[in-house]
Amino acid sequence: MDLGTILGVVSGIVLVLVTIVTGGAGIANYISVGSFIVVIGGSFAAMLVANPLSRMLGIAKYIGIALKTPDWQEEKIISELVAFSERARREGLLALEDNLDEVEDEFMRKGVQLVVDGTDPDIIKSILYHDLSEIQSRHQTGQKIFDDWGKIAPAFGMIGTLLGLIQMLVNLGGDQSVIGAGMAIALITTLYGALFANLILIPIRSKLEDRDKEETRVKEIILEGILSIQSGDNPRILLEKLVSFLPPGQREVLRQESAKD
């Protein structure tokens, strides 16, 4: 679980509530069911117009990705690729098939299988890059949902503001309490739209972008390793190629572990 995401949302809400309380207006004055319906319900309805129903019903999957901290195990993947390289140099590429069932990553297993089958390097590169492109395309679908929603929600906040102003103007010169209620709805709806977009929707989009970059890096490590194994690179050279994808601290740890082996 990504505690930073949860902590950020909770902290943002708490800070707003503290500001309201210290301002002396009272939290009850900032609660409006109508404003909530206009912003959340209205913006979701607009997203249904813009996207297939199945995609919108699957947004929980993208929220789950944002809330979960993935463990890509880059060090383990690099160690496995180096081990495959060492075995290929000792026993030949066909020997790698014996260990395919132990490979957990489907992308890596597919790449090694293509090497074992004697597939041309350019074809392997084309196949794996196509797979990577499809993965990124799926990621971009989720990012676009929250990007679009983050733009639409404030607009529905403004729609709620217009509704409140109309209510206020209709009663202008009449019941002062109705006029005040209309103005309150106008401003509260704008507040809801801004909060929903900037505290939840846009940050989730950014988090999904980070997840995409992380997985893409792992897949590029695997792809580089697969092509190096097929070309017969020295395992030490392969290790240096792959650790270059990692932050400096992780590189040194992996080098030390490899030296022990």
C-alpha positions as CSV (number, residue, x, y, z in Angstrom):
1,M,0.0,0.0,0.0
2,D,1.3,3.4,-1.0
3,L,0.9,5.3,2.3
4,G,2.1,8.5,0.7
5,T,-1.0,8.7,-1.5
6,I,-3.4,8.0,1.3
7,L,-1.5,10.3,3.7
8,G,-1.6,13.1,1.1
9,V,-5.3,12.9,0.5
10,V,-6.1,12.7,4.2
11,S,-3.7,15.5,5.0
12,G,-5.3,17.7,2.3
13,I,-8.8,17.2,3.7
14,V,-7.7,17.8,7.3
15,L,-5.9,21.0,6.4
16,V,-9.0,22.3,4.6
17,L,-11.2,21.3,7.6
18,V,-8.8,23.0,10.0
19,T,-8.9,26.2,7.9
20,I,-12.7,26.1,8.0
21,V,-12.8,25.5,11.8
22,T,-10.3,28.2,12.6
23,G,-12.2,30.6,10.3
24,G,-15.2,30.3,12.6
25,A,-17.8,29.7,9.9
26,G,-18.5,26.1,11.0
27,I,-18.1,22.9,9.0
28,A,-21.9,22.5,8.5
29,N,-21.9,25.7,6.3
30,Y,-19.5,24.0,3.9
31,I,-21.6,20.8,3.4
32,S,-24.0,20.8,0.4
33,V,-25.4,17.6,-1.0
34,G,-26.5,19.4,-4.1
35,S,-23.0,20.7,-4.8
36,F,-21.6,17.2,-4.2
37,I,-24.1,15.8,-6.7
38,V,-23.3,18.4,-9.3
39,V,-19.5,18.0,-9.1
40,I,-19.1,14.3,-8.6
41,G,-22.2,13.0,-10.3
42,G,-22.1,15.5,-13.2
43,S,-18.5,15.1,-14.0
44,F,-18.8,11.3,-13.9
45,A,-21.8,11.5,-16.2
46,A,-19.7,13.6,-18.6
47,M,-16.9,11.0,-18.4
48,L,-19.5,8.3,-19.3
49,V,-20.3,10.3,-22.5
50,A,-16.6,10.5,-23.4
51,N,-15.6,6.9,-22.6
52,P,-17.0,3.4,-23.0
53,L,-19.1,2.2,-20.0
54,S,-16.7,-0.7,-19.5
55,R,-13.7,1.6,-19.2
56,M,-15.4,3.8,-16.6
57,L,-16.6,0.9,-14.6
58,G,-13.0,-0.3,-14.5
59,I,-11.6,2.9,-12.8
60,A,-11.3,1.0,-9.5
61,K,-8.4,-0.9,-11.2
62,Y,-6.5,2.2,-11.9
63,I,-7.1,3.6,-8.4
64,G,-5.8,0.3,-7.0
65,I,-2.6,0.7,-9.1
66,A,-2.1,4.2,-7.7
67,L,-2.7,3.0,-4.1
68,K,-0.4,0.0,-4.4
69,T,3.4,0.3,-4.1
70,P,4.8,-2.2,-6.7
71,D,7.9,-4.2,-6.1
72,W,9.5,-4.6,-9.5
73,Q,12.5,-6.6,-8.1
74,E,14.9,-5.1,-10.6
75,E,17.9,-6.6,-8.8
76,K,16.4,-10.1,-9.0
77,I,15.6,-9.7,-12.6
78,I,19.1,-8.5,-13.4
79,S,20.6,-11.4,-11.5
80,E,18.4,-13.9,-13.4
81,L,19.4,-12.4,-16.7
82,V,23.1,-12.6,-15.8
83,A,22.6,-16.2,-14.7
84,F,21.0,-17.0,-18.0
85,S,23.9,-15.3,-19.8
86,E,26.4,-17.4,-17.9
87,R,24.6,-20.6,-18.6
88,A,24.1,-19.8,-22.3
89,R,27.9,-19.3,-22.7
90,R,28.6,-22.6,-20.9
91,E,25.9,-24.8,-22.4
92,G,24.4,-23.0,-25.3
93,L,21.2,-21.1,-25.8
94,L,19.0,-24.2,-25.9
95,A,20.0,-25.0,-22.3
96,L,18.0,-21.9,-21.2
97,E,14.7,-23.7,-21.9
98,D,15.2,-25.9,-18.8
99,N,14.7,-22.8,-16.5
100,L,11.8,-21.1,-18.3
101,D,9.2,-22.4,-15.9
102,E,11.0,-20.7,-13.0
103,V,10.8,-17.2,-14.7
104,E,7.9,-15.3,-13.1
105,D,7.8,-12.3,-15.4
106,E,5.8,-13.2,-18.5
107,F,7.6,-10.6,-20.7
108,M,11.0,-12.0,-19.7
109,R,9.8,-15.6,-20.2
110,K,8.6,-14.8,-23.7
111,G,11.9,-13.1,-24.6
112,V,14.0,-16.1,-23.4
113,Q,11.7,-18.5,-25.3
114,L,12.2,-16.5,-28.5
115,V,16.0,-16.7,-28.0
116,V,15.8,-20.4,-27.4
117,D,13.8,-20.8,-30.6
118,G,16.6,-19.1,-32.5
119,T,14.5,-16.1,-33.6
120,D,16.2,-13.4,-35.5
121,P,17.4,-10.5,-33.1
122,D,15.5,-7.9,-35.1
123,I,12.3,-9.9,-34.9
124,I,12.8,-10.4,-31.1
125,K,13.3,-6.7,-30.7
126,S,10.2,-5.9,-32.8
127,I,8.0,-8.4,-30.9
128,L,9.1,-7.2,-27.5
129,Y,8.9,-3.5,-28.3
130,H,5.4,-4.1,-29.7
131,D,4.5,-5.8,-26.4
132,L,6.0,-2.8,-24.4
133,S,4.1,-0.4,-26.6
134,E,0.8,-2.2,-25.9
135,I,1.6,-2.1,-22.1
136,Q,2.2,1.7,-22.3
137,S,-1.0,2.2,-24.3
138,R,-3.0,0.5,-21.6
139,H,-1.3,2.7,-19.0
140,Q,-2.0,5.8,-21.0
141,T,-5.7,4.9,-21.1
142,G,-5.9,5.1,-17.3
143,Q,-3.9,8.3,-17.2
144,K,-6.1,9.9,-19.8
145,I,-9.3,9.1,-17.8
146,F,-8.0,10.9,-14.7
147,D,-6.5,13.7,-16.8
148,D,-9.8,14.4,-18.5
149,W,-11.8,14.0,-15.3
150,G,-9.4,16.5,-13.6
151,K,-10.3,19.0,-16.3
152,I,-14.0,18.3,-16.2
153,A,-14.6,18.4,-12.5
154,P,-13.8,22.1,-12.0
155,A,-16.0,22.9,-15.0
156,F,-18.9,21.3,-13.2
157,G,-18.0,23.3,-10.1
158,M,-18.5,26.4,-12.3
159,I,-21.9,24.9,-13.5
160,G,-22.9,24.6,-9.9
161,T,-21.8,28.2,-9.3
162,L,-24.0,29.4,-12.2
163,L,-27.0,27.4,-10.8
164,G,-26.4,29.0,-7.4
165,L,-26.2,32.5,-8.9
166,I,-29.4,32.0,-10.9
167,Q,-31.1,30.9,-7.7
168,M,-29.8,34.0,-6.0
169,L,-30.9,36.4,-8.8
170,V,-34.3,34.9,-9.1
171,N,-34.9,35.7,-5.4
172,L,-33.2,39.1,-5.5
173,G,-35.3,41.5,-3.5
174,G,-37.1,38.7,-1.8
175,D,-36.2,36.3,1.1
176,Q,-32.7,37.2,2.1
177,S,-32.1,33.7,3.5
178,V,-32.8,32.2,0.0
179,I,-30.4,34.7,-1.6
180,G,-27.7,33.7,0.9
181,A,-28.3,30.0,0.3
182,G,-27.9,30.5,-3.4
183,M,-24.6,32.3,-3.0
184,A,-23.4,29.7,-0.6
185,I,-24.2,26.9,-3.1
186,A,-22.5,28.9,-5.8
187,L,-19.2,29.2,-3.9
188,I,-19.3,25.7,-2.3
189,T,-19.7,24.0,-5.6
190,T,-16.6,25.7,-7.0
191,L,-14.7,24.6,-3.9
192,Y,-15.8,21.0,-4.3
193,G,-14.8,21.0,-8.0
194,A,-11.4,22.4,-7.3
195,L,-10.7,20.1,-4.4
196,F,-11.9,17.0,-6.2
197,A,-9.7,17.8,-9.2
198,N,-6.5,19.0,-7.5
199,L,-6.5,16.7,-4.4
200,I,-7.6,13.4,-6.0
201,L,-7.9,13.3,-9.8
202,I,-4.8,15.1,-11.0
203,P,-2.5,13.5,-8.3
204,I,-3.8,10.0,-9.3
205,R,-3.0,10.7,-12.9
206,S,0.6,11.7,-11.9
207,K,0.9,8.6,-9.8
208,L,-0.2,6.5,-12.8
209,E,2.5,8.2,-14.9
210,D,5.1,7.2,-12.3
211,R,3.9,3.6,-12.3
212,D,4.2,3.6,-16.1
213,K,7.7,4.9,-16.1
214,E,8.7,2.3,-13.5
215,E,7.3,-0.7,-15.4
216,T,8.7,0.6,-18.7
217,R,12.2,0.8,-17.1
218,V,11.9,-2.8,-15.9
219,K,10.8,-4.0,-19.3
220,E,13.7,-2.2,-21.0
221,I,16.1,-3.9,-18.6
222,I,14.7,-7.2,-19.7
223,L,14.7,-6.4,-23.3
224,E,18.3,-5.2,-23.2
225,G,19.3,-8.4,-21.3
226,I,17.5,-10.7,-23.8
227,L,19.3,-9.1,-26.8
228,S,22.6,-9.2,-25.0
229,I,22.2,-12.9,-24.2
230,Q,21.4,-13.8,-27.8
231,S,24.4,-11.8,-29.0
232,G,26.7,-13.7,-26.6
233,D,27.8,-10.8,-24.5
234,N,30.1,-11.5,-21.6
235,P,28.1,-11.8,-18.4
236,R,30.1,-9.0,-16.7
237,I,29.4,-6.7,-19.7
238,L,25.8,-7.6,-19.5
239,L,25.7,-6.8,-15.8
240,E,27.2,-3.3,-16.4
241,K,24.7,-2.7,-19.2
242,L,21.7,-3.6,-16.9
243,V,22.8,-1.8,-13.7
244,S,23.1,1.4,-15.7
245,F,19.3,1.5,-15.5
246,L,19.3,1.6,-11.7
247,P,20.1,4.4,-9.3
248,P,23.7,4.6,-8.1
249,G,23.0,3.0,-4.7
250,Q,21.4,-0.1,-6.2
251,R,24.1,-0.5,-8.7
252,E,26.9,-0.9,-6.2
253,V,24.9,-3.4,-4.1
254,L,24.2,-5.5,-7.2
255,R,27.9,-5.4,-8.2
256,Q,29.0,-6.6,-4.8
257,E,26.5,-9.4,-4.8
258,S,27.6,-10.5,-8.3
259,A,31.2,-10.4,-7.2
260,K,30.4,-12.8,-4.3
261,D,28.8,-15.2,-6.7
